[in-house]
């Protein structure tokens, strides 16, 4: 039996030689934008907690109240014993902020993408996917068994060419794209994607995980940023980033959501989102509506840091591209020694090694200046 697993050690050695080896880092106290990292108090530039709500006392209180009323777990799938009024309230709230008719809450954003894509298309259909899409979109496409074509990142001329050549060969077609690309921080061009979807009778799914709570005047995300009404667009996302909780969602038309309740396996066959996470996400949406200054602050930080770097402001994610995994790891270690946590992101997660800088509303100009000083020194 031992021989059957002997390849694992060799594989790990290969990973380590390539500079791809990963270990977890223990996070202690969290007081955004600071975290305690293995005994060090450092400025956190690695978090997806864009508004700093994950440690907010109001979300904690909401979660505790939900536990006291409903317990710690949903106890079953939503179609059996796992549905609570909290879930309906959260679905109503996310549909309202997304400008859609209805919404469906999943136990994670990853499950939302897997279940939605696999429910909408199958082996008689076509998926066209941006090359830099998140893993959940890519794996949802594979799970669906639809014919999959990747187009070069944000290359809509190639996307149009593929549609002209292949759309008529398939029953249904689905275009999938991130609204904000998680490792590069740039945006999918929604006006162009919508035009192509309409011209070729194609469904369009936008993963708004890194845009919700960050982009748009009210933090509604990509569609608000581009000045577009929801229309027929399928919007997916997560509560685990700017909204400081856990869980995922799909927002769209009433008939789409009704269909997914009956066909999305990752919703039907999994335990419902816990009461604590559901209540925390609900409270975060209340804060989003009542405290627009949080959104203004993250957007001001994005603009200021982009000005420091001499680049165009797009999202809260700023990639610092580097020549190889070793340089990325060395730079991350140098920053950590100076009280800055910005870990290296290396292949195979990304094609080019980098630091992935993510900003929070809790950062101030002094934090951003301090980071820029050391980036200028070491790059």
N, C-alpha and C positions, 0 to 999 in steps of 0.2 A: 504493500500500500504506500509506503514512504516514497518509493521510486516514482509513483504516479504524480507526486507533488514536487519532485526535485527541480523541475524547471523554474519554480517560483524564485529561488535564490539567484539563479543566473539572470532571470529577467530583472530582478531588483538591482543587480550589479550593473546591468546595461543602462538602466534608468539613472543610476547614480553617476556613472561615467559621462552621460550626456548632459548632466547638470539639471536633470528634471526631477530629482528626488524631492519628495514633499514630506513635511511633518506638521503636526498641529501645534499651535501656540496657545497656551492657556491665558485666557483673559480674566482679569480680576475685577476690581471695582470699575464701574462705568459712570463717569460724570461728563457727558458730551461737552466739548470735543475730546476730552481726555479719557484714556483707559489705562488700567494697570496691566502691563504685559510682562509676565514672568518677573515680577518684582519691580519693574520700571514704570514710572508715570510718564506717559508719552502722549503727544498730540496725534489723534487718530485721523489719518488720511486714507483709510482703507475701508471705511464702513459704507454700506448702502442705506444707513439710517439718515437719509438726507435732511430731514427736519428735526432730528434729535428727539423723536417721540418714543423710542423704545425704552428709555429710562424715565419718561414723564410720569409724574405722580398720578395724574388723572387717568392714564391708561392702566396703571397698577390698581387703582381703586376700582375701576370698572371691572377689571379681571377678577379681583377678589370678590366683589359682589356677585358676579356671575357664578363663581365657584360655590359660594355659600348657598345660592338658590338652586343651581342645577347640578352641582358636583364637578368633578375634574374631567370627565370624559363624556362624549356624546353617546357612547354605549352601543352604537350600531350604525348601519348605513342610514342615510337620510330617508330612504323609502320604508324603513322598518321602524326602529326606535330612536334614530339619531337626529330627528328634526325638532328644532326648538323655535319659538317665536323670534329669538335673537337672529336666527339665520334668515328668516323672512325680512326682518328689519334691516339687516346688513345688505341683502340683495336689493331692497328698495332704495337704500341710500347710495349704493354704488351705481345703480342705474340712473339715479337722479344726477349725480355728479358727472357721469359719462354721457349724459344726454341721450340715453337709450330707452327703449320701452321696458326692458326687463333685464335681469341679471341672474346668474347662477354662481353660488359660492362652492368652491372645491377645497379640499384639504391642503393643497399647495398650488402655487402657480405652475409648477412642472406638470402636475396632474391635470390642471386645466388645459394646458396646451396638448398633452398627449390625448386626453379624452375627446376634446373638441375636434382636432384634426382627423383622428381615426373614425369619428362618427360621421364626418361630413363627406369623406371620399373613400374610395376603395380601389380595387385592382382594375376597374374600368375607367379610372379618372386620372387626371394630371395635376401635379403640384409643381409650382415654380417658386423657388426659395432663394433668398439672398444668401450668398456664400458665407457671410459673416453672422448669420442668424444664431440665436442661442441654441444650446444643445437640446432643450425641450422641444423647440420647433423642429429641429432636424430629426429627433427621435420620434416625434409624433408623425412626421411624414413617413418614416420607415415603417412604423407600426401600422399605418393605414394600408400599406401594400399598393398604394397608387404609384404610377410612374412618376419619378422624381427628377427634375432638372434644376440644377443650381445655376443662377446667373451671377456674373462677377459683381462684387459689392457695389450697390447703388448704380449699376449700369443699366439704365432703363431702355437704352437703344437695343441692347442685346435681349432684354426681357421682351420688348415689342417684337423683335425678330422671332423669338421662340414662340410667342403667341400666334404670330402669322403662320408659322410653319406647322404648329402642332395642335393648336386649340381645336380645330375641326375634327381631329382624330379621336377625341375623347368625349365621353358623356358630360362630365363636369370638370371644372378647372378651379383650383384654389391657389391664389398668390399669398404667400406668407412672408412677413417682414417684421423685424423689430422696429418700434417707433424710435427708440434710442438704442444704439448698439452698445452692448454691455462692456466691451473691452476697448472700443475705439471712441465712444462718446459722441459720435456723429449721428445725424438724424436720417431716417428714411424720408424720402420726399413724398409725402402723402398726396399732394395734388396730382403728381404724375402717376402714382400708383392707382389712384381712383379713376383717372381718365382711362388708363389701360384696362382696368377691370370692367368699366362700363362699356368700352368699345368692343371688348371681346367676350362679353357675357360671362364674366368670371367672378367668383367669390373672392373677397379680400379679408385677410385676418392680420391685424396689427397687434403685436405684443408690446404693451405699454408699461411694462414693469418698471423701467428706469425713467419714465416720463411723468407718471402719475405722482402728484404732489410736488412736482418740480417745474414742469412747463405749463404755460398758459397763465392767464391773469388770475384765475381762481385755483390753479394747480390741477385742473382736470386732465392735463396731459397733452398728447400729440395733436389731437384733433383741434383742441382749443388753441394751441400754439399756431396751427396753420389756418385757423379761422374757418373750420369745416364742421358742419353738422354731422351727426353720427350716421344718418341715412342707413344704408345697407351694410356698413362696415362692421365686422366682428372684432370686438376689442377684448383682449385678454390682459391679465396682469396679476399682481400679487399684493398682499397686505404686508409683506415681510420687509419692504424697503422703506419708502418715505412714510408709510403708515405704521411702522413700528410694531407690527404684530406677526401673524402667520396666516397662511391660507392664500388661495387664488380665486379668480373670478373670470367669468365670461359675460360680457355685456353685449346686447344686441336686440333684435326684434323679439316680440312676444312669441312668435311661432318658432323662431330659432331656439329660444330657451326651452320651450315646451318639448321640442324635438330632442334636445340634449338630455333632458330629464329621462327620456325614454331610450336613449341610444349611447350616451357617453359612459363607457364601462368604468372609467376611473372616477366617476361620480357615483354610479349605481352600486359598485361593488367595494366601496371603501367606507370606513367610519367617517361620520360627519365631523366637521371642524369643531374643536373643543369649545365649550362655553366661554372659557377665559379668553382664548384667542379671538373669538367672535365679538365679544364685548369690547375688547381692547381696540379692534379694528373699527367698530362702530364709534367709539369715543374719538379715535383719530380723525374720522371723517367729520365729526362735529367740530373739532379744533380747526380742521382745514377750512371749514365754512366761516368760523367766527374769528379766526386770527389770520387774516390775509398778510399780516406783516411777516409771518414765517416764510411764506412764498416769496415775498419781496426780498427778504434777506438772503435766501439761497440764490435767487436770481442776481442780486447785487454781487454776491461773492463770485458767481460764475463770470460775470462781466469783468470784475476787478482782476481775477486771476488770469483770465484770457488776455487782458491788457498787459499784465506782467510778462506773460510768455510770448506776446506778440502774435497771438493766434486769434481765430474767430471764435466767439462765444457760442456754444451750442447747448451743452448739457453740463451736469455736475461731474462728469467723468473726463479726465484729462490723461491720455496715454503719453508717457515719456519713453519713446522708442529707443532701444539700445541694440548693440551689435550682436550680442550672444547671451546665453543664460548666465554665464559666469559674471559678466559685467553687470547684469541686472541684479544678481544676488549680492555682489560687492557693494553696489550703490545702495541697495536696501539696508545692508548691514551698517554702512557708514551713516546713513540717515538715522537709523535706530540708536546708534551711539550718541547722536546729538538730540535725542528726544522726539524723533519723528517716526511714526509707523506708516510705511508705505511699501508693502511687500512686493517682491518680484513676481511677475506673471510670465510663465515660460511655456514653450511648446510641451505637450501637444495642445494645451488650452488655447494658445494663440500661435499664429505662424511666426510672429516676430516677438522676441523677448522685450519686456517693458516693465516700467512701474505703472501701475494703474492708480492715479490720484483721484480720489473722490472727495468732493466738498460737502460740507454740512452747513445748515443755517446757523449752527452754534459756533462756527469759525468766525473770527474777526480778522481785520486787516493785518494785525500784528502776526497772527498765526500764518497767514498767507505769505506775508513778507519773509517770515522766518524760513518757511519751506522753500521759497524761491531763492533765497540766499544760498542755501546748501545745494539746491539743484544746479545753480549757476556755478558753484564751486567744483562740483564733482562731475559735471557733464560738459 
